[in-house]
Amino acid sequence: MADESKFSAFIFGFGIGLAVGVLFAPKSGRETREYIRAKADEGREYLKRRGEELKESAEELIERGKEAVSRQRETLAAAVEAGKQAYRDALAGRSAEKEAGAES
């Protein structure tokens, strides 16, 4: 959320700075156009770099999410297996009690 705010502020500031620069440019038209083109290229490179950073960050978050789901799946499978084993043990215990009671 803070990154979006910083990005919006950057774009807004870039636009305002560009407008003020054009209005008060002490250079000729050609020099001003070259300056604007250079700044636009800088902005494009910034956006490209920032996009790559966001992509890498998203990929990292996705990977961490997959790992968390995998751990939870393993934990759940172990809990289910422990429950099954406890049920089998309880049934075996009842059977042994019944057999002991029948032999008496």
LINJOPE-V520628 format. One record per pair of residues at least 6 apart in sequence whose C-alpha atoms are under 7 Angstrom apart, sorted by the first residue. I is the first residue (numbers start at 1). GAP is how many residues later the second one is. D is the distance in Angstrom with one decimal. If there is no record, write none. Layout:
I&GAP&D  I&GAP&D
//
This chain:
25&7&6.9
//
